[in-house]
Amino acid sequence: MRYLFALTLAAVVATASMAANAQTSEGSDTPKQQCAIGYVTGVGGSAQSIHEYLAMPDRDRYRFLADNPIQCQVSDEGRASGCTGITSLRHEKVSVYDDIDSATMAVVARVELDHGTYPVIIVVPREDVQCEE
């Protein structure tokens, strides 16, 4: 009887594990962020600027951040687009927009620009995003 119970329990655990793995991987090798709202502490900006920032040695990152402030074109309707550069974010509430690659993701964050604060789609390192619970 114990053998039958242990075998049934093992089958249930194996089935649940396979179902959970199928849902999380969805045919991809990279983990997907499963939240809509999160907080970012780190850097964010254009895709090119973020990839350059992540590729450089730690000792040069502060200088890169200072030399490449984020700049965006703002339309008459208050929409920011065509952003270049990078900015520092400190526990900024964001809407998770899309996965870019295994290292970065796009989010919508309120960013301080020369003309005021605007919601902007920026790229951030994946490890800097913490999901809201």
N, C-alpha and C positions, 0 to 999 in steps of 0.2 A: 504494500500500500504506500509506504514512504517513497519507494522507487518511482511509482506512477505519479505521485504528487510532485516529486523533484523534477521529473521529466516534463511534466506539464508546465511547471513554473519556469523552467529553462526555455521552453518553447515560447512562452508568453514574453519573456524578457528579450529573447532574440528577435521576435517579430516587432516588438515596440522599438527596439534599437534600430532595426533596419528602416522602419517607417520614419523615425526621427532623423536619421542620416539622409534619407531621400528628400525630406522636406528642407533641410538646411543647405544641402549642396546644390540642388536644382541644376545639376549638370555642370557645375563650376568648381574650380579648385580654390577660388578665393572666398573668404567668408564675407557674407553680405551683412550690412548694418540693418537690423530689423526694427528701426524706430523711425518715427516721423518728426519728433521734436527731441533736441538734444542741447548740450552745452559744449562750447569749444573754448579751450584754453590753449593758446599756441599762436600759430600764424595762419593767415589765409590770404588769398589773392588770385591773380590770374594763373592759369595752369602752367604756363611757361615759367613764371617767376617762382612758383612753388617747387617745380621740378629742379630748377637751378639751385634754389635754396637747399633742398634736400640733398643734392649731389655734392655740395661743397663741404669742406671740413668745418667742424664746430667753431674753430677759432675765427673763421671768416663770416659766419652767419650774422652776427650783430651788425657788422659793417654793411653787408648786403641789405639788411632790413632798413638801415638808416639811409642808404643811398638810393633805394627804390621804393619810395612811398606810393601807396595805392592812389591811382587817379582814374576817374571814370567820366564818361560823357553823360550828362543828365539832360533828359528831354524836357520839354515844356510841361509834360504830364507828371514829371517827377520820377521817371524811370531811369535808372542807371544802367549803362551798358558800355561795351568796349573798354573794359577795365584793364589796366596794366599795373604792375607793381605788386607790393605785398604790404600787409599790415599786421599788427599784433592784436590778438583778441584775448580778453581776460574774462573767462566765465560768461561768454556771450551766448544768449539763447538763440538757437538757430532752428530752421526747418530743414530737415534732411531732404535733399533734392534728388540726387542720383549718385550711383557708384561710377567713378571714373576708371580706376584700375585697382590693383591690389594694395597700393600705397595711399591713394587719395580718393576723396569723394567731394561732390559738389553740394553746397548748402546755401540757403538764403539767410544772410545775416544783415543786421543793421550796422553800416560802416560809416564812420565819420570821414566826410570828404571836405574839400575846400568850401563848398557852398552849403553845407549842412550834413545831416545824417539821413542816409537813404538805405532802403533794402536792396541788397546786391547779391547776385549769384556769384559765389567765390568758391575756389577749390581749397580744401584743407587736408592736412595729413590725417589719415584714418584714425591713428592712435590718439589724436587730440580730441576726438568726438566722444562724449559720454552721453548715453541715452538718458532721457528723462524717465523717471520711474513713477 
